[in-house]
Amino acid sequence: MVEITGGKKERLIRGWINDEHEGQPPGGSVKVLLQDFMTIYPESGVSYSSFNGVLKKVETEAGIETDHSVVDEPQVRPFEFEVVKVEDMEFPNFGLFTTGKKIDELFSDHEKGGGIYGGTVNIVIGESGVGKSTVMLDTLSAIRAQNPDAKVLYVSSEMTRNDILFYYKKTPAIGKVPTLLLMNYVSDGNLVKALEQAFSGEHDIILLDSYQDVIVKLKEVQGWRSTRAESWLTALMIDAAEKKGCAVLAIQHMTKGGTYVGSTYLKHATQAMVEIRFDISGHRYVEFSKNRRGGSGVGKRLYYSLDDNGDVVYDTRRFEDTESMRVIEDRETDRRQDLNAKFEELFIKKPADGHSVEEPAPVENK
């Protein structure tokens, strides 16, 4: 393995050689190697000359001379700048899948009744024990019941077969949800292949549980650093949505302080952020803090509970009563603003000199 010495950038390059090339000085084009390095460390600020210098230093330390000729450098496609009218673009089939429950209206407001659109990546965050998996599995089960032809998939990175058995006994509705247990592919090193197959476009709706745990397993199985694992998994989900029309639901962890865990890119590149939380009284609710497909539902709390069968039941009446009160409050606010405007118009008129009728014009000192 390469000794980790030198300044900050040199230590970063040496660590990359250990992680990505098993501690052996890599061969091939320096330019291509630098591109691979920058994919993992895009903000490192490492230049070509400094990168090449470290490579040569590592080779000298190892007592070998590596071929860095450019014969292996891939052909670079010429830059093409293309402007296309939206009506001429090609899009995958963005289906609309409904659960038959009130949550449909929060997922989207483009169609009456709402539903989950294909071609979207939705991040689901929530406190530990609030029921993120329960709500999302209930969503998959309800979609399957409402849309028999819809192909749904639950990708669990944390549960074993025994875990699923106990979950199934508590929530029988998930029994008909096709499930992929990623734990089965960790020991044999086929984790990446399993994920690529899961997001290959064969399914309409995919629930990933959880994003952060998959990152941890990619680091363990593949030996990747966090940045590479996050960029790879995020790109996999976005590609499945944008190019294959899938609807992706990805559960993500929160910190103990109740804030979102994850890269800024993941947060901004996805279509919706679903938050499942406890209120001050301990009651559970679902709320969208961001949604490009249903802006009118952002910031509205939909409370829920579990019935005797383990199914999620949304408190529709409470939601509608809250919305009715919101409408009344908005009308009262508008009424007050209108009265204030009329009051100012009648009693605080400003003449041509710019001073109100209640205020005498200042006396000029002579």
C-alpha positions, 0 to 999 in steps of 0.5 A, spaced: 500 500 500 502 507 498 504 511 504 500 517 506 504 522 506 505 530 503 500 535 503 493 535 503 492 534 496 497 529 495 495 525 501 488 525 497 491 522 491 495 517 495 489 515 499 485 514 492 491 510 489 490 505 495 482 505 495 481 505 487 487 501 485 489 497 491 495 501 493 499 499 486 501 505 481 495 505 476 497 505 469 494 508 463 493 516 461 494 521 466 488 525 463 483 519 464 486 517 471 485 524 473 478 524 470 476 518 474 479 521 481 475 528 480 469 524 479 470 522 486 473 528 489 470 534 484 472 539 489 479 537 491 482 542 486 487 538 484 491 540 477 494 535 472 501 537 474 500 536 481 496 529 480 502 527 475 507 529 480 504 525 485 504 519 480 511 519 479 513 520 486 509 514 488 512 510 482 519 512 484 517 509 491 515 503 489 521 502 484 517 501 478 516 505 472 508 505 469 506 506 462 502 513 461 502 513 454 495 516 451 494 510 446 489 507 451 485 514 452 478 513 449 475 517 443 472 524 446 465 525 442 465 532 439 461 537 443 454 538 440 449 543 442 442 542 441 436 546 442 429 542 441 422 544 442 419 541 447 413 538 443 419 535 439 422 531 445 421 524 446 419 522 453 418 515 457 411 513 459 409 517 465 404 513 468 399 516 474 398 511 480 393 512 485 392 509 492 385 510 493 387 514 499 387 521 501 395 521 500 394 521 493 392 529 493 399 531 496 403 527 491 400 531 485 395 536 483 395 535 476 389 530 475 383 530 479 384 525 485 392 526 484 396 520 485 404 518 484 407 520 477 412 516 474 418 519 472 419 522 479 424 521 485 421 522 492 425 522 498 422 520 504 424 522 511 422 521 518 424 520 525 426 513 528 419 509 529 415 514 526 413 509 521 416 511 514 417 504 512 409 502 514 406 508 510 410 507 504 409 499 504 402 501 505 402 506 499 405 500 495 400 495 497 394 500 496 397 502 489 397 494 487 390 494 489 388 500 485 392 498 479 393 491 478 397 491 472 402 496 476 409 493 477 411 495 484 418 493 488 420 493 495 427 494 495 430 492 502 437 493 504 436 492 512 431 486 513 432 479 513 427 474 511 426 473 518 425 480 519 420 480 513 416 475 516 415 478 523 413 485 519 408 481 514 405 478 521 404 485 523 402 488 516 399 482 512 397 487 506 405 487 504 404 480 503 403 481 495 408 486 495 414 483 490 420 484 495 428 484 494 432 483 500 439 486 498 442 482 504 442 476 500 447 480 495 452 483 500 456 476 502 457 474 494 459 481 492 453 482 487 450 488 490 451 493 485 448 488 480 442 487 484 441 494 484 442 495 477 437 490 475 432 493 480 432 499 477 433 497 470 426 499 468 422 493 469 418 496 475 413 502 475 414 504 482 420 502 486 421 503 494 428 503 496 429 502 504 433 505 505 438 510 501 443 511 507 444 504 508 445 502 501 450 507 501 454 504 507 453 497 504 456 500 497 462 502 501 463 496 505 462 491 499 465 495 493 470 499 497 467 506 495 468 512 498 461 516 500 462 521 495 462 515 489 457 511 493 452 517 493 453 519 486 452 512 483 446 511 487 443 518 486 444 517 478 441 510 478 435 513 481 434 519 477 436 515 471 430 510 472 425 516 473 427 520 467 429 515 462 425 509 464 419 512 467 419 509 474 416 512 480 422 512 485 420 512 493 427 512 497 427 512 505 432 517 508 435 517 515 434 523 519 439 526 524 437 525 532 436 533 531 430 531 526 434 534 520 435 531 513 441 527 512 444 527 505 447 531 500 445 537 497 445 534 490 440 529 492 435 534 495 435 538 490 435 533 484 429 530 486 422 532 485 419 531 492 421 531 499 416 527 504 416 528 511 413 523 516 413 526 523 410 526 530 407 533 532 408 536 539 402 531 542 405 525 539 400 524 533 403 522 526 402 526 520 405 526 513 407 533 510 410 535 503 416 540 504 417 540 497 413 537 491 414 539 483 408 535 482 403 538 487 405 545 489 398 546 492 399 540 497 406 543 500 406 544 508 399 541 509 399 536 514 395 529 513 395 525 520 394 518 520 393 512 524 394 504 524 387 500 524 387 493 527 389 490 520 396 494 520 393 498 514 394 506 514 388 510 515 388 517 514 384 522 518 381 525 512 376 529 516 381 533 520 385 534 514 378 537 510 377 541 517 384 544 517 383 546 510 376 549 511 379 553 517 385 555 513 380 558 507 376 562 513 383 565 516 385 567 509 379 570 507 379 574 514 386 576 512 384 579 506 378 582 509 383 586 514 388 588 509 382 591 504 379 595 510 386 597 512 387 600 505 380 603 505 382 606 512 388 609 509 385 612 503 380 615 507 383 618 513 391 618 511 390 621 504 397 625 502 396 631 498 401 633 492 406 636 497 407 628 499 405 630 507 399 626 510 393 631 512 394 629 519 402 632 519 403 639 518 408 641 513 415 642 516 417 650 517 423 652 513 428 656 517 430 662 514 
